[in-house]
Amino acid sequence: MNVKDMLKIPSMEGAKVLAGADQLERLVTTISVLEVSEPTAYNQMPIKGEYSGNEFVITSFAQIADSIEKQLEIVSILNQHSQLGIILYYIGIIMPEVSQQLIDKMEELNMVLIVMPEKRMELRYSEVIAEVLSYVNSEESQFEAQQDILIETIRNLPQGQHQIETGLSILSDKLKCSLFLLNEEQDILVSKSWPRSLDHHLRDHLQQSTAAKQKNAVIELQQTVYFYTRVSLDLPTLSHPYSLAAFRKEPLSDSQLNSLQRMIETMVKFFGEEQLLNTSQQFFFACQTGDLPMANLLAKKAGIIVNHPMDFYCFYKEKGEERLKELVKEYPRNLYYQDNKFEWLIGNTVDTTKGERLKRKTSSEFLFQIKQISSLATVQQQMQLIERNLQDLLRVFPNKPLFIPEDLSLVVDVTTDFVPISLSQVLKDKEMIDTLAAYFLDFDESINNTADALFLHNNTIKYRLKKAQEQLGISFAHTSSRYLLVKSLIYYRKYRW
């Protein structure tokens, strides 16, 4: 069903579209409920690959009804997750009204905002959910008849690097089926599990399975019977052979399987084999989406020893300049990838002295050099922190050349609820605050580097540090005092610059 169809179901009588009226032909494959008190709670989920762009979220913004700022933040996060839109309940009861800022934001993001009839407390989320899912499920039997519609939907996915992943997500949602694309070596290249909790069990089965081709073989996973189908994809013009593995609680009919194969083959041809072959792209995408077993496999394939310390670089650029790519030839045992805004590089042997020539040249770029990362889980965390909090990181660390993982986490931890030292009231001198910020945040407590950056003499920096301790009544030698000061400086740059 599409959005227009959804608006016709009985439980949505009287609902109004306030934003995204030009998105009513978009496909709807599932619907869920979201109620959160803090956007950060929802922000912990993987950004990419988890949703197909065809899911609606039902909410009343009950916990954040009085905070337009948090509502806008939630909408931005939903957009990052490729969610289609929101169905908003209980206006005039929980939320007094829908703000124009929310409407404008959703229009800007091409998301659909549907508002249920106002001041109707008897309306229930479950009614819409039941009717939508019933409609969607009834369409499954007509899957093969919807080939052209689904292919057109997939072809019109937003430009990016992950259309095949997103296309699999649409087909997985549509058929309630787990789908895996594999290469000749039986490595899993792209996948989407249904339900998601089965993912590692299905991966284990695929690694143990020796059958090259079978249809609707009965297997048992987690005390549940599934039908397992493995077929080769007909892609003779590509450089490598690929196969499809499917797991479903109901057997796939011949027509469903033929349609599924045709759509996946069309998708791979349309978006290009490079989305399946690019080891670096797959590695960083696996980290972004939390698929650490796949990331581990790809890292080993590239010669990276994942249980040894790793050096991780991220270069942010607005105009497409490449700055990290030059290191790839010098250090072949690493993984490098660039997307629309970032270059990513990771390896065990990347020479840190190269960072001197990689420093930012303009205010519209930034280089994160994060040393001694000990696990791929930390890589995932750092990528998510950078992508989700980029502007805050740029404000807090405008000149810092080298990071440890805790640096980025600390920026996220300092929120508006944190009570900082009243630097401007106690010190009263902006130059003094700027000196402290440069010393502690930018140059890792190096007097020489701070002096060079501020064009001051070393003794001037020493004098200001001594004076600041006297005025603040703390000692920088005490760990707890220094920690509180660093968090206060982060707060100062994050919210007051």
Summary of the structure (lengths in Angstrom):
residues: 497
radius of gyration: 26.0
end to end distance: 47.7
largest distance: 80.6
contacts: 1536
relative contact order: 0.07
helix: 47%
strand: 18%
